[in-house]
Amino acid sequence: MGRAEGAATIRVAVAWTPKAGVAFELALELPTGATALDAIRASGLLDREAGIDISTQPVGIWGRVAALDSALAEGDRVEICRPLTINPKEARRRRAQGRK
């Protein structure tokens, strides 16, 4: 998005990891007061990625769960979380067994 005459903007990023080892991050310039949902929509991810369902998937700002209507600040990173494929406790157990 371009900077409009006299309009204040912020720079943010939207991140999405569709599967382990694959990451997508897009830098955006949005109007001041933009929300996490505004950033996700502006990124175009909802149109390109069938695996994203923000009605069920948590969204975070810098790793902390946030509401879609959370206002963004300069430099924020909006993260769309994917569903877990394995229980984290089970993953830790498996890693620990591999080290023995």
C-alpha positions in Angstrom: 0.0 0.0 0.0 1.3 3.4 -0.8 1.5 6.3 1.6 -1.4 8.8 1.0 -0.7 12.5 1.3 -0.9 13.4 5.0 -2.0 10.0 6.1 -0.1 8.3 8.9 1.0 4.7 8.2 2.7 1.9 10.0 4.9 -1.0 8.7 4.0 -4.5 9.9 4.6 -8.0 8.7 2.2 -11.0 8.3 3.7 -14.5 8.8 2.2 -17.9 7.9 3.9 -21.3 8.1 1.8 -23.8 6.2 4.0 -26.8 7.3 7.2 -27.5 9.1 10.2 -26.0 7.3 8.1 -23.7 5.1 7.6 -20.1 6.0 6.0 -17.1 4.4 6.3 -13.5 5.6 5.1 -10.3 3.9 5.9 -6.8 4.8 3.0 -4.3 4.6 2.4 -0.6 5.0 -1.0 0.0 6.6 -2.9 3.0 7.9 -2.4 3.8 11.6 -5.1 2.1 13.6 -5.1 -1.0 11.4 -6.0 -4.3 13.1 -4.6 -7.8 12.8 -7.5 -8.7 10.6 -6.8 -5.7 8.3 -3.2 -6.9 7.9 -4.2 -10.5 7.2 -6.6 -9.3 4.5 -4.1 -6.9 3.0 -1.5 -9.7 2.7 -3.7 -11.6 0.3 -3.1 -14.9 2.2 -6.8 -15.6 2.7 -7.2 -15.7 -1.1 -4.1 -17.7 -1.9 -3.9 -20.2 0.9 -6.8 -22.7 1.3 -5.3 -24.0 4.6 -6.1 -20.7 6.5 -9.3 -20.5 8.4 -9.0 -17.5 10.8 -12.3 -18.3 12.3 -10.8 -21.4 14.0 -7.0 -20.8 13.9 -5.4 -18.6 16.5 -3.7 -15.4 15.5 -0.8 -13.8 17.4 1.3 -10.7 17.5 4.9 -11.5 18.2 4.0 -14.9 19.5 1.3 -13.8 21.9 -2.3 -14.8 21.0 -4.3 -11.7 20.0 -7.8 -10.9 18.9 -8.4 -10.1 15.2 -9.5 -6.6 16.2 -6.2 -5.9 18.0 -4.7 -2.6 16.9 -1.3 -2.9 15.4 1.8 -0.7 16.1 4.8 0.1 14.0 7.0 -3.1 13.5 4.4 -5.6 14.7 4.4 -9.1 13.3 1.0 -10.8 12.9 1.3 -14.6 12.9 -1.3 -17.0 11.7 -1.0 -20.2 13.7 -1.6 -23.6 12.0 -3.3 -26.5 13.8 -0.9 -28.8 15.8 -0.2 -32.1 14.1 1.0 -33.7 17.4 0.6 -33.0 21.0 3.6 -31.0 22.2 4.1 -33.3 25.2 4.3 -36.3 22.9 6.7 -34.5 20.6 9.0 -33.8 23.6 8.8 -37.4 24.8 9.8 -38.6 21.3 12.7 -36.2 21.1 13.9 -37.3 24.6 13.7 -41.0 23.6 15.8 -40.2 20.5 18.6 -38.8 22.7 18.9 -41.9 24.9 
